[in-house]
């Protein structure tokens, strides 16, 4: 039996959107994002503190009894939509979504204490997993416990590790919380300058065991599913900005004594893009609603959202660059930040091809 999805935004969600958008408009303008990215340290700790602690977005998925907001995936999706619209360089997806979901999938006293720290915005916690790790794919076994919680191994392409206070490490004996001071980070040059990557090396790092292997792997699998579903909302926000900015530009840019947006060919391209974005909104909202409701077909809905929204975000960013003409090709214009985020997001938590395969499997469709 199919699930009836609520694709509309509630009044509370719109109020949350307004608060987040106002903060980002004031503190995360495209010029500011680009300036920070050029320094090699894109994260803005002050912005993160305001977003996570003062507005309270870091604890949206955390129950009230653990110091969180007791909200859900729909509210977190609204936040990610706005963060995507601003290509904000904050560790929300990795810390407030992935790490939080992993911890919620475990049940130990140490987990409760760490969740309180994350919900209050006092710490950033990042899973030591490759950014490309996809739901439904085999989990890596790169880290081993040499005895007594002393961990050894290397994990590549860990997003936001440079901003983390604590890393969640999946080892052969379970899930461990490892202080960032215990690991060695080798920063990599990412395509998306707003989401830094690093290789995490554990050489005798001491960790606190949070869960046994079976519980840990189930928690990580659930977190990857939620992360992929909510990433679709970030891609939606990115595509919405690209569409709105491109329409604004072609309305004001004149050629042959008329706005370039009045030419029929451009009207058709933008109309097709609008339809794509509208469909992406439906797919992303369905995924968030399915996750919030714990719907049985949530894995299928998430796979559909990722398979579709990844392509829409890339197309919207490519159209934004191209229809801005020469301006869109310059470093000073923020269009390239959106294109790089879209391209990277299409590989994050599984490629569109991987999610197409999942859709076929879940829907029991025979392969061609």
VEXTINU-922697 format. One record per residue: x, y, z of N, C-alpha, C in turn. Coordinates in steps of 0.001 Angstrom, whole numbers, padded with zeros to 6 digits, always signed. Each point is the difference from the previous one (the first is absolute). Layout:
N
XYZXYZXYZ ...
% end
This chain:
368
+000856-001205+000000-000856+001205+000000+000882+001241+000000 -000253+000931-000922+000828+001197-000115-000317+000985+001116 +001014+000843+000287-000135+000993+001054-000525+001310-000573 -000913+000660+000712-000485+001326-000401+000917+001040+000629 +000746+000732-000824+000992+000947+000493-000615+001389+000166 +000460+000702+001030-000363+001399+000209+001147+000845-000540 -000186+000604-001170+001064+000745-000665-000016+001484+000345 -000987+000453+000759-000110+001421+000321+000836+000338+001228 +000403+001257+000082+000754+000478+001148-000974+000494+001066 +000245-000374+001244-000847+000463+001092+000386+001424+000381 -000835+000631+000799+000291+001359+000465+001285+000021+000824 +000200-001007+000823+001220-000075+000811+001229-000128-000886 -000106-000800-001041+001130-000174-000914+000318+001295-000739 -001020+000743-000369+000243+001278-000683+000646+001010+000949 -000386-000026+001261+000637+000884+000979+001466-000369+000187 +000278-001292+000045+001388-000449+000096+000786+000435-001227 -000598-000142-001172+000655+000425-001231+000351+001490+000053 -000953+000807+000454+000229+001452+000055+001175+000342+000908 +000083-000681+001150+001089+000274+000938+001349-000380-000595 +000058-001175-000626+001260-000457-000587+000388+000867-001189 -000974+000341-000846+000314+000814-001178+000478+001393+000403 -000621+000575+001024+000421+001325+000449+001436-000034+000523 +000331-001048+000759+001364-000134+000505+000998-000135-001140 -000310-000846-000978+000930-000223-001101+000125+001230-000888 -001091+000733-000185+000073+001231-000799+000914+001022+000658 +000015+000010+001335+000808+000974+000729+001445-000442+000163 +000229-001301+000139+001334-000478+000376+000644-000934-001022 -000720-000341-001069+000524-000996-000934-000311+000390-001439 +000303+001244-000341-000178+000449-001376+000996-000730-000905 -000317-000174-001294+000912-000716-000896+001420+000545+000010 +000152+001323+000081+001344+000579+000029+000756-000432+001256 -000708-000105+001108+000639-000444+001242+000396-001470-000080 -000857-000818-000591+000310-001426-000155+001249-000168-000862 +000060+000737-001096+001147-000097-000899+001281+000467+000693 -000100+001089+000748+001178+000517+000697+000540-001012+000998 -000880-000655+000743+000451-001002+000971+000559-001231-000707 -000623-000381-001113+000489-001170-000736+001417+000226-000515 +000298+001231-000390+001333+000301-000519+001080-000093+001070 -000390+000092+001261+000978-000105+001082+000374-001448+000301 -000773-000954-000541+000230-001396+000316-000656-000438+001296 -000684+000910+000690-000731-000303+001232-001429+000511-000160 -000831-000747-000744-001336+000517-000327-000950+000077+001175 +000176-000846+001013-000958-000016+001105+000058+001305+000792 -001185+000478+000371-000138+001212+000808-000537-000411+001365 +000880-000128+001013-000457-000462+001318-001086+000882+000606 +000089+001312-000210-001007+000897+000561-001363-000232-000640 -000016-000190-001316-001256-000294-000700-000568-001333+000477 +000853-000991+000152-000461-001308+000455-000587+000085+001410 +000632+000772+000874-000517+000126+001361-001398+000616-000010 -000181+001032-000800-001314+000643-000059-001037-000938-000576 +000355-000675-001087-000938-000915-000653-000322-001195+000884 +001034-000592+000584-000174-001244+000745-000554+000224+001394 +000571+000985+000724-000352+000189+001402-001107+001028+000212 +000130+001165-000603-000952+001078+000274-001344-000234-000698 +000043-000435-001258-001252-000335-000680-000447-001406+000380 +000947-000852+000334-000340-001334+000489-000136-001058-001069 +000584+000228-001179-000188-000963-001089+000805-001282+000208 +001066+000049+000791+000821-001203+000183-000752-001095+000728 -001010+000370+000778-000728-000992+000780-001365-000350-000537 -000272+000311-001265-001335-000269-000544-000353-001487+000036 +000972-000855-000225-000267-001434-000033+000156-000664+001359 +000433+000771+000995+000270-000554+001330-001241+000161+000879 -000430-001055+000699-001171+000106+000891+000204+001032+001098 -001088+000551+000467+000067+001027+001045+000658-000526+001279 -000220-001262+000331+000582-000552+001229+001517-000046-000042 +000577+000116-001208+001455+000029-000157+000496+001398-000344 -000837+001001+000230+000416+001379-000219-000235+000540-001385 -000703-000748-000834-000252+000454-001359-001336+000689-000158 -000387+000228-001248-001248+000696-000312-001168-000963-000153 +000292-001281-000157-001072-000969-000161-000807+000205-001263 +000633+000533-001037-000703+000225-001270+000170-001254-000868 +000367+000168-001243+000131-001169-000844+000655+000313-001324 -000111-000946-000922+000690+000116-001279-000582+001102-000888 -001283+000285+000134-000578+001069-000819+000631+001347+000341 +000180+000260+001290+000612+001266+000418+001472+000057-000401 +000701-001120+000175+001404-000037-000408+000133+000208-001504 -000964-000506-000771+000021+000186-001448-000134+001472-000366 -000826+000740+000732-000154+001439-000267+001325+000729+000241 +000679-000360+001079+001303+000617+000288+000981-000301-001127 +000065-001250-000432+000926-000370-001067-000351+000681-001319 -001282+000215-000240-000415+000720-001204+000596+001405-000010 -000058+000676+001143+000559+001351+000085+001520-000010-000052 +000614-001007+000611+001457-000100-000061+000462-000265-001429 -000768-000796-000747+000335-000213-001397-000168+001254-000827 -001018+000780+000316-000235+001259-000721+001169+000969+000183 +000672-000093+001143+001114+000912+000294+001362-000655-000147 +000054-001267-000452+001224-000815+000030+000785+000276+001292 -000701-000045+001106+000597+000369+001289+001064-001015+000412 +001175+000470+000378+001090-000904+000400-000093-000375+001473 -001009-000771+000353-000190-000441+001384-000189-001515+000004 +000411-000673+001081-000064-001475+000041-001357-000532+000424 -001069+000533-000582-001327-000413+000428-000327-001427-000445 +000236-000308-001254-000326-001333-000495+000801-001067+000736 +001271+000261+000218+000859-001014+000619-000226-000128+001497 -000179+001119+000704-000112-000042+001452-001447-000092+000482 -000849+000936-000431-001374+000060+000507-000900-001063-000612 +000435-000606-001097-000818-001049-000626+000683-001367+000130 +001127-000194-000687+000605-001334-000041+000468-000468+001376 +000831+000813+000661+000522-000415+001308-001133-000143+001018 -000936+000935-000025-001123-000054+000939-000841-001254-000219 -000266-000340-001249-000792-001193-000292+000738-001270+000427 +001311-000026-000182+000768-001170+000452-000117-000156+001508 +000153+001095+000719-000079-000063+001462-001395-000384+000465 -001024+000496-000691-001374-000363+000377-000271-001481-000221 +000784-000617-000889-000166-001419-000248+000680-000880+001018 +000738+000611+000935+000657-000721+001085-000710+000358+001313 +000270-000765+001043-000697+000246+001271+000937-000304+001161 +000905+000939+000281+000922-000143+001124+000106+001343+000719 +000450+000030+001242+000152+001269+000731+000937+000983-000701 +001071-000508-000599+000935+000900-000689-000655+000675-001193 -000897-000701-000674-000711+000572-001145-000883+001157+000451 -000694-000167+001109-000888+001055+000500+000772+001279+000291 +001165-000148+000624+000796+001185+000313+000487+000715-001246 +000424-000764-000998+000488+000607-001238-001135+000665-000767 -001181-000625+000011-001149+000605-000676-000371+001342+000623 +000097+000096+001309-000285+001286+000661+000978+001075-000461 +001258-000366-000149+001004+000969-000461-000295+000442-001433 -000374-000939-000846-000304+000348-001389-001252+000861-000098 -001033-000365+000746-001250+000748-000052+000174+001434+000478 +000913+000198+000952+000245+001340+000530+000958+000803-000873 +000549-000638-001017+000939+000705-000873+001364+000203+000615 +000297-000745+001063+001301+000166+000670+001101-000829-000655 -000382-001026-000751+000980-000827-000671-000472-000334-001412 +000976-000252-000860-000276-000484-001356+000497-001433-000071 -000864-000883-000438+000324-001417-000084-000189-000450-001445 +000994-000673-000546-000023-000390-001409+000271-001498-000120 -000786-000727-000792+000296-001416-000213+001225-000176-000883 +000897-000864+000402+001205-000277-000785-000350-000999-001096 -000730+000483-000973-000416-000796-001148+000303+000797-001269 +000305-000671-001104+000191+000734-001253-001262+000766-000376 +000173+001176-000566-001150+000816-000384-000883-000727-001009 +000597-000890-000769-000746-000708-001038-000688-001266+000509 +000122-000300+001292-000623-001209+000545-001512+000057-000196 -000551-001000-000649-001409+000032-000388-000837-000955+000836 -001260+000348+000255-000899-000956+000659-000192-001225-000889 -000023-001141+000626-000163-001229-000762+001281-000590-000527 +001119+000736+000127+001305-000499-000454+000739-000614+001186 +000931-000919-000240+000765-000596+001098+000765+001067+000779 -000007-000101+001310+000720+000951+000836+001476-000350+000037 +000872+001007+000051+001442-000275-000013+000457-000656+001300 +001102-000730-000105+000600-000635+001182+001461+000426+000085 +000204+001314-000047+001362+000529-000080+000666+000169+001354 -000767-000039+001085+000553+000269+001334-000149-001255+000857 +001056-000334+000731-000070-001162+000889+000400+000394+001417 -000550-000742+000916+000295+000196+001418+001143-000935+000381 +001129+000585+000395+001165-000819+000362-000052-000470+001446 -001087+000396+000723-000172-000429+001381-000249+001170+000924 -001072-000112+000805-000295+001052+000972-000424+001318-000598 -000603-000045-001202-000461+001236-000626+001105+000827-000626 +001145-000623-000281+001103+000683-000694-000149-000319-001481 -000265+001035-000799-000402-000186-001387+001112+000341-000977 +000043-000778-001071+000986+000215-001055-000680-000142-001350 +000291+000932-000896-000565-000067-001341-000059+001367-000650 -000439+000010-001250-000073+001241-000777-001334+000060-000730 -000652+001159+000069-001263+000232-000713+000195+001209-000894 -000304-000138-001272+000214+001087-000957-001273+000804-000222 +000183+001225-000483-001104+000871-000442-001065+000196+001069 +000425+000315+001225-000932+000271+001091-000366+001483-000037 -001275+000303-000173-000437+001391-000113-000059+000659+001375 +000434+001239+000063-000088+000855+001194+000817-000518+001176 +000939-000907-000248+000822-000509+001098+000831+001118+000629 +000362+001005-000779+000830+001088+000520-000762+000848+001015 -001333-000077-000008-000799+000787+000940-000461-000818+001191 +000337-001286+000030-000564-000904+001003+000737+000077+001331 -000772-000123+001073+000558-000194+001337+000097-001490+000324 -000949-000767-000560-000068-001446+000234-000283-000687-001331 +000636-001153-000210-000248-000810-001183-000664-001306+000424 -001018-000403-000741-000636-001298+000220+000661-000994-000938 +000674-000983+000578+000799-000938-000787-000634-001381+000064 -000274-000562-001170-000530-001355-000093+001181-000963-000132 +000236-000785+001040+001100-000963+000020-000543-001416-000027 +000914-000971-000024-000436-001395-000074-000676-000472+001280 +000202+000724+001101-000615-000398+001273-001140+000912+000419 -000429+000910-000881-001135+000855+000330+000226+001452-000367 -000832+000872+000576+000066+001436-000255+000730+000688+001142 +000917+000906-000342+000803+000694+001000-000085+001508-000199 -000009+000726+001117+000135+001455-000023+001460+000326+000260 +000628+000666-000952+001429+000293+000089+000201+001508-000026 +000632+000589+001016+000283+001438-000033+000855+000348-001214 -000267+001150-000590+000739+000404-001191+001496+000107+000268 +000377+000297+001241+001422+000121+000342+000727-001332-000107 -000744-001114-000021+000611-001332-000044+000336-000454-001422 -000482+000715-001008+000189-000445-001382+000879+000983-000752 +000509-000464-001126+000787+000845-000888-000813+000284-001254 -000085+001269-000378-000779+000403-001168+000923+000477-001113 -000240-000501-001197+000696+000486-001189-001038+000625-000909 +000002+001310-000076-001023+000696-000784+000210-000225-001494 -001107-000173-000702+000020-000182-001441-000599+001222-000685 +000322+000162-001267-000570+001114-000760-001322-000472-000593 -001132+000497+000517-001295-000477-000493-000478+000797-001201 -000886-000587-000776-000659+000759-001062-000878+001078+000619 -000772-000373+001013-000864+000940+000710+000806+000631+001135 +000373+001251-000175+000847+000667+000992-000735+000265+001306 -001329-000102+000004-000774+000279+001212-000207-001239+000866 +000406-001166-000479-000147-001238+000775+001349-000724-000020 +000913+000378+000911+001368-000525-000039+000061-001498+000273 +000994-000645-000617+000223-001430+000154+001373-000243+000628 +000119-001113+000688+001274-000357+000607+000106-001512+000102 +001236-000482-000029+000270-001399+000304+000261-000102+001495 -000729-000887+000665+000123-000179+001446+000854-001236+000264 +001084+000206+000722+000897-001098+000336-000026-000232+001504 -000316-001223+000386+000006-000393+001410+001189-000932+000220 +000918+000417+000819+001202-000780+000289+000110-000154+001513 -000738-000972+000524-000036-000166+001448-000894+001008+000682 -001060+000438-000680-000923+000987+000572-000912-000670+001027 -000180+000657+001130-000856-000538+001064-001421+000493-000193 -000956-000940-000019-001389+000364-000165-000887-000588+001078 -001180+000578+000144-001004-000504+000944-001019-000814-000780 -000163-001248+000380-000914-000884-000729-001449+000379+000311 -000766+000214-001071-001389+000416+000137-000987-001112-000311 +000384-000946-000840-000941-001047-000406+000761-001204-000519 -000651-001156+000048+000588-001225-000533-000086+000024-001521 +000696-000912-000686+000043+000056-001474-001362-000023-000677 -000897-000884+000443-001309-000103-000655-000808+001278+000167 -000032+000523+001231-000735+001238+000255+000616+001160-000765 +001335+000047-000016+000692+001094-000676-000306+000012-001494 +000055-001164-000623-000243-000053-001444-001453+000333-000333 -000923-000431+000841-001405+000351-000225-000211+001504+000164 +000660+000596+000996-000135+001440+000224+000587+000796-001158 +001151-000425-000492+000628+000692-001135-000860-000133-001248 -000551-001196-000227-000859-000196-001173-001224+000914+000057 -000612+000120+001179-001143+000889+000143+000366+001461-000204 +001174+000383+000498+000448+001383-000157+000268+000328-001463 +000590-000928-000740+000262+000237-001422-001300+000175-000781 -001027-000769+000365-001302+000150-000649-000579+001384+000269 +000014+000422+001275-000527+001327+000341+000820+001102-000654 +001328-000158+000006+000859+001014-000607-000268+000161-001480 -000166-001122-000703-000271+000073-001437-001343+000668-000267 -000998-000327+000824-001314+000608-000185+000008+001495+000237 +000717+000444+001036+000032+001424+000316+000960+000765-000913 +001003-000683-000546+000878+000651-000975-000803+000483-001204 -001070-000697-000336-000846+000424-001120-000551+001405+000236 -000288+000347+001258-000499+001347+000299+001098+001042-000177 +001232-000346+000344+001105+000925-000260+000157+000228-001494 -000094-001072-000787+000090+000128-001456-001165+000824-000553 -001171-000153+000604-001154+000800-000412+000259+001478+000242 +000487+000355+001180+000285+001398+000298+001018+000592-000963 +001018-000785-000321+001009+000446-000960-000631+000268-001358 -000820-000926-000466-000639+000165-001309-000941+001202-000020 -000715+000230+001107-000909+001146+000072+000763+001311-000113 +001152+000100+000681+000801+001232-000099+000474+000201-001425 +000502-001058-000633+000512+000119-001362-001090+000457-000963 -001200-000554+000151-001102+000399-000875-000380+001455+000235 -000179+000383+001263-000413+001374+000311+001058+001009-000444 +001267-000309+000234+001060+000924-000373+000116+000123-001514 -000208-001094-000716+000081+000045-001452-001158+000801-000587 -001207-000196+000527-001152+000787-000466+000229+001481+000272 +000526+000321+001176+000278+001402+000319+000997+000597-000992 +001023-000791-000347+001037+000513-000903-000539+000219-001412 -000725-000966-000549-000446+000149-001388-001098+001055-000129 -000656+000324+001086-000957+001108-000044+000703+001347-000098 +001157+000116+000642+000698+001282+000032+001061+000161-001062 +000461-001094-000592+001039+000049-001016-000629+000272-001359 +000434+001067-000669-000582+000382-001287+000961-000295-001147 -000562-000440-001105+000743-000224-001240-000938+000314-001154 +000489+000727-001006-000836+000434-001118-001193+000807+000510 +000264+000793+001032-000976+000939+000552-001219-000697+000607 +000208-001240+000507-001086-000700+000683+000607-000957+001021 -000741-000334+001077+000531-000946+000988+000271-001348-000656 +001134-000617+000314+000324-001275-000628-001011-001072+000424 -000635+000199+001142-001001-000960+000442-001252+000002-000843 -000148+000995-000883-001187+000048-000854+000148-000879-001236 +001204-000521-000255+000191-000863-001162-000632-001366+000268 -000676-000520-001009-000788-001206+000181+000844-001197+000445 +001189-000123-000544+000843-001153+000338+000330-000019+001492 +000298+001177+000562+000321+000059+001424-001254-000232+000845 -001140+000497-000461-001254-000253+000720-000254-001495+000132 +000223-000729-001102-000229-001438+000028+000954-000706+000966 +001258+000399-000019+000974-000640+000887-000350+000249+001463 -000386+001214+000314-000332+000324+001384-001328-000644+000417 -000924-000121-000925-001269-000668+000323+000240-001473+000319 +000864-000645-000792+000329-001403+000279+000693-000141+001348 +000890+000948+000296+000710-000045+001278-000967+000217+001159 -000972+000902-000182-000999+000220+001057-000771-001283+000284 -000383-000719-001051-000713-001261+000184+000871-001023+000721 +001289-000025-000347+000924-000914+000675+000086+000312+001486 +000123+001281+000331+000130+000406+001398-001292-000299+000768 -001152+000245-000636-001274-000307+000651-000114-001495+000297 +000444-000835-000933-000029-001445+000223+001004-000405+001080 +001161+000651+000018+000997-000288+001032-000529+000363+001382 -000785+001093+000075-000583+000376+001290-000938-001094+000494 -000803-000529-000888-000921-001069+000392+000768-001240+000466 +001061-000352-000721+000777-001190+000360+000708+000187+001331 +000595+001179+000206+000721+000258+001251-000945+000054+001184 -001155+000638-000176-000960+000081+001103-000572-001381+000323 -000221-000820-001019-000499-001350+000237+001004-000811+000806 +001293+000158-000322+001034-000730+000733+000036+000443+001457 -000045+001315+000243+000027+000510+001374-001219-000468+000778 -001161+000022-000640-001228-000414+000674+000014-001496+000302 +000524-000800-000937+000075-001442+000224+000937-000326+001149 +001122+000704+000090+000937-000225+001097-000622+000424+001326 -000694+001131-000001-000623+000490+001233-001065-000964+000507 -000735-000610-000926-001095-000896+000373+000468-001430+000218 +001274-000278-000334+000475-001375+000093-000747-000919-000935 -000319+000500-001190-000798-000762-000961+000745-001247-000457 -000718-001099-000208+000645-001234-000462+000724+000161-001339 -000532+000867-000868+000630+000186-001302+000955+001194-000020 +000483+000419+001171+000955+001107+000062+001256-000271-000821 +000594-001205+000044+001192-000232-000830-000245+000236-001482 -001161-000425-000498-000328+000238-001407-000175+001488-000264 -000701+000700+000877-000237+001439-000184+001297+000781+000030 +000906-000373+000891+001311+000656+000080+000797-000261-001274 -000003-001224-000479+000741-000325-001215-000538+000785-001198 -001318+000135-000099-000601+000788-001085+000451+001458+000110 -000048+000558+001205+000384+001399+000197+001448+000243-000391 +000903-000892+000424+001410+000187-000322+000266-000197-001483 -000634-001018-000586+000208-000251-001418-000432+001191-000845 -001042+000713+000454-000529+001113-000791+000648+001341+000366 +000087+000294+001289+000456+001324+000431+001466+000263-000339 +000816-001047-000021+001403+000198-000356+000129+000580-001399 -000742-000577-000943+000065+000492-001368-000563+001390-000160 -001077+000298+000709-000608+001332-000098+000954+001066+000531 +000655-000272+001128+000932+000984+000565+001144+000287-000967 +000532-001043-000629+001099+000203-000950-000492+000785-001215 -001164-000361-000544-000525+000722-001168-000274+001459+000329 -000569+000263+001163-000291+001383+000389+001280+000813+000118 +001040-000600+000586+001266+000726+000154+000676+000216-001353 -000076-000985-000869+000594+000157-001334-000729+001077-000794 -001317+000015+000070-000766+001038-000695+000307+001377+000583 +000174+000062+001309+000321+001273+000644+001316+000550-000541 +001004-000850-000087+001301+000445-000522-000133+000425-001456 -000655-000826-000814-000053+000281-001429-000849+001224-000317 -001150+000126+000641-000882+001112-000342+000450+001324+000614 +000977-000035+000878+000628+001244+000446+001070+000467-000986 +000269-000807-001022+000975+000393-001000+001397+000090+000581 +000748+000994-000445+001378+000165+000465+000096+000240+001494 -001016+000654+000575+000016+000272+001440+000008-001310+000779 -000778-000980-000485-000103-001269+000706+001288-000802-000004 +000921+000337-000904+001266-000729-000080+001073+000593+000906 -000296+001102+000676+001018+000657+000811+000036-000579+001410 +001175+000113+000622+000157-000488+001374-000799+000852+000971 -000135+001297-000296-000650+000911+000928-001499-000262+000118 -000625-000506-001047-001424-000313+000079-000174-001320+000744 -001010-000114+000876-000133-001216+000820-000519-001218-000742 -000313+000117-001296-000595-001134-000720+000871-001245+000088 +001312+000177-000019+000871-001184+000020-000071-000722+001339 -000283+000723+001091-000158-000659+001292-001191-000961-000029 -001079+000433-000643-001199-000822-000092+000222-001201-000923 +000718+000216-001092+000280-001102-000915+000870-001053+000682 +001006+000443+000739+000887-000947+000678-000740-000731+001121 -000857+000706+000733-000785-000670+001036-000937-001026-000643 -000629+000371-001128-000934-000917-000663+000725-001245-000499 +001160+000201-000606+000767-001139-000513+000447-000914+001138 +000454+000590+001101+000440-000797+001142-001180-000712+000657 -001120+000712+000138-001179-000602+000618-000513-001185-000798 +000235+000008-001318-000437-001117-000831+000791-001274+000285 +001146+000145+000669+000802-001158+000401-000164-000312+001482 -000546+000945+000746-000122-000149+001451-001083-001016+000360 +000345-000923+000885-000947-001014+000481-000623-000792-001142 +000810-000229-001022-000455-000829-001112-000251+000788-001263 +000422-000549-001123-000211+000652-001292-001438-000189-000465 -000459+000815-000957-001343-000235-000550-000161-001410-000549 +001070-000537-000606-000074-001357-000522-000251-001023+001093 +000664+000185+001145-000220-000911+001130-001451+000066+000462 -000536+001208+000092-001380+000144+000479-001009-000485-001041 +000324+000128-001289-000863-000588-001021-000061-001521+000178 +001143-000595+000317+000036-001443+000233-000850-000378+001210 +000078+000820+001059-000817-000265+001179-001490+000104-000324 -000362+001002-000799-001402+000144-000393-000471-001269-000708 +000828-000491-000918-000367-001212-000733-000149-001191+000941 +000914-000104+000963-000060-001116+000946-001244+000095+000897 -000233+001199+000569-001136+000168+000911-001330-000187-000722 -000065+000460-001232-001249-000098-000757-000107-001314-000756 +001014-000864+000172+000021-001309-000647-000129+000126-001520 +000784+000949-000547+000019+000198-001434+001170-000795-000579 -000207-000776-001046+001102-000766-000576+001019+000913-000660 +001266-000361+000104+001050+000791-000630-000099-000156-001511 +000421+001024-000769-000068-000102-001474+000983-001031-000518 
% end
